[in-house]
Amino acid sequence: MIYLDHHATTPCDARVLEAMLPFFTEKFGNAASRQHAFGWAANDAVEQARRQVAALIGAGSKDVIFTSGATEANNLAIKGAAKARQGERDHLVTVGTEHRAVLDPMKRLERDGWRLTVLPVDRLGRIDLAALEQAITPRTALVSVMAANNEIGVLPPIKAAAALTHAQGAWCHTDAVQAVGKVPFDIEALDVDFASLTAHKVYGPKGVGALYVRRNKRGVTLAAQLDGGAHERGLRSGTLNVPGIVGFGQAAEIARGELTEEAGRTLALRDRLLNALEATTDGMTVNGALNARLPGNLNVSFEGIDGAALLVGLDDIAVSSGAACTAAEPSHVLVALGLSKDRALASLRFGIGRTTTAAEVEYAAAKVADVVTRLRALSPV
Ligand SMILES: *Cc1c(COP(=O)(O)O)cnc(C)c1O
């Protein structure tokens, strides 16, 4: 099997696993145990990881709160910020192409009485900054715009979105899961207030993530969603996942060191894949803008093809036709771009990653061309 689904998850880097292992065995202490060396060793390791994760986004380490992943980080930012501003403001803004871990907490708040604006995108998946500016009012508590789309790889203008948000006294959250470690991401330059991260999309373990929470500016604060031992500045109670956090730190350090080289390599492979597909396959269109896009992302759709048959035919290539969590249904992202249900289902998302080779990309392109040709020959459409 060739793995080309690095937006769904990435394999844990061997260097990450190696860093984690002692924290399952001899260094098993609870990072909150303040009275003995087992606890101190665990706490030191967590604080080192916090510095490593913070460095990847240009933050101070005190601004990083560890969570169980980005779903939790998104929920904490969105529900926590709304709760903190309840009574004062009553409106939220996001975009139709966001991940469900942003859209669903937003919709839950809407059911709880918040007003919600979900902005549309154009056919290339881009937001209209003028429409965003119009949507944000002095009643808006939080605006959430992702840093990189997990299906079409498009990179929205986060910095401009944050500036428009702050002009109305609202706070800005970004789901930065797909951007961080893949493209430069500097939290100070972007000036967002909250950013969600997860380890398993940057060659770290599953089940650990982080929320960046800005301090000492614009009165930014959060209401905790879990109550307990007041870990993580009181914002996220619960015994820390020390091995996972150590792995996240190591993964962040590697990503920071290798980002430029890796982005260049994955971009070259992406272009190679696209060129090979374009040379062999008619009736194919790229979904989403090709400029301002994640280097390792390609998303294409095919005319007159049954999406399910396409995936069945690609039996030795791991790709997806949408986000990992929502197969069978057409992708809400592609529908937001204006694709029909059938066309959205006849789409493939390729995610090129750290270990992808040119030979794998060439093989995948040839296989796709072969399956598409075969399906077209069979089908009367
Ligand atoms: C994977 C992903 C998430 C969910 O992260 P988990 O850590 O798996 O909960 C959220 N947002 C985006 C954009 C993602 O790609």
PDBQT file of the ligand as one rigid body, heavy atoms in Angstrom, charges set to zero:
ROOT
HETATM    1  C1  LIG A 401      -7.222  16.413  11.952  1.00  0.00    +0.000 C 
HETATM    2  C2  LIG A 401      -7.817  17.759  12.115  1.00  0.00    +0.000 A 
HETATM    3  C3  LIG A 401      -8.487  18.118  13.291  1.00  0.00    +0.000 A 
HETATM    4  C4  LIG A 401      -8.745  17.136  14.411  1.00  0.00    +0.000 C 
HETATM    5  O1  LIG A 401      -7.595  16.894  15.155  1.00  0.00    +0.000 OA
HETATM    6  P1  LIG A 401      -7.581  15.717  16.233  1.00  0.00    +0.000 P 
HETATM    7  O2  LIG A 401      -6.309  15.936  16.967  1.00  0.00    +0.000 OA
HETATM    8  O3  LIG A 401      -7.557  14.461  15.432  1.00  0.00    +0.000 OA
HETATM    9  O4  LIG A 401      -8.770  15.853  17.084  1.00  0.00    +0.000 OA
HETATM   10  C5  LIG A 401      -8.963  19.399  13.399  1.00  0.00    +0.000 A 
HETATM   11  N1  LIG A 401      -8.799  20.293  12.422  1.00  0.00    +0.000 NA
HETATM   12  C6  LIG A 401      -8.160  19.986  11.277  1.00  0.00    +0.000 A 
HETATM   13  C7  LIG A 401      -8.001  21.025  10.224  1.00  0.00    +0.000 C 
HETATM   14  C8  LIG A 401      -7.658  18.712  11.079  1.00  0.00    +0.000 A 
HETATM   15  O5  LIG A 401      -7.044  18.414   9.939  1.00  0.00    +0.000 OA
ENDROOT
TORSDOF 0
